[in-house]
Amino acid sequence: MSRTSKSGARTRAADAPANIAERRSDMFKNNKWFLSVPLAVVLAAGMGFAKAHVTDSQIVAEIQDHLYHAHIYKQGDVRVSFENGVATLTGTVDNLGAKLDAERAARKADDVRQVVDQITVHAEDVTPSQVAEQARKEIVTYPFYTIFDNVVLKVDGDKLIVSGQVSQPFKKDDIGRFLAHVKGVAELENDLEVLPTSNYDDQLRIAIARAIYGDPYFVHYGNQALPPIHIIVKNGNVTLVGVVNNQVDRAKAEADARFAATFFALTNDLRVERG
């Protein structure tokens, strides 16, 4: 190897550490900039997700919006105040259902931790007889109310008492919910009994219904939107309830039921309609 070649090699070897050091320095500078980008993004994202301060008046406005969409203002005048996470509802509505709906609507606001419901229920222009009539209308137009259910209504002042039997649990819940919205109802006592589930009872219901409403004698009853003779079956025991035109119809319905199937007992509680 010539002296010139050896000298060049030594020069490149001497320069190599300096070049490496320079490249490392450049990489460090570049990496500092690169690493600072994700940190800036994270900080910006954190600032973006930070919840802005919400004033009490804004929360009141949000609650009022929920009340509006729940149609509360169509059923009375409800006022809202808010402080330290507690929403207080005051005012008057004309039915119990609206009072309960207002409380549920207020709870939908994000910053509400507690609702104090001081709403009163009062309807000046409704009499107990009107409450009873509207409640009865709600029952007979309920699409799941059948001849295998029996609902009895009683009005005591502004209190509505519901008793009887229904064949499915959801019916008790539904009936309680829509009767609470009857104008003038300030208190609701739902004493409906949910009948036990039984294939045997179901067979009895169908057999007795066919015997009574399949009898040509009762064709004028069966053609009604809601036939008036109801068949209540519980653990093999049968009760006929409802209203018939006369004592002959009452006795005929019982006779049809007795020959329809085998059961433990039959009670005839059919009432004769007063002329």
Beta strands, then each sheet from edge to edge (+ up, - down):
strand 1: 76-83
strand 2: 86-93
strand 3: 114-117
strand 4: 120-121
strand 5: 150-156
strand 6: 159-166
strand 7: 187-190
strand 8: 193-194
strand 9: 229-234
strand 10: 237-244
strand 11: 265-272
sheet 1: 1+ 2- 3-
sheet 2: 1+ 2- 4-
sheet 3: 5+ 6- 7-
sheet 4: 5+ 6- 8-
sheet 5: 9+ 10- 11-
end
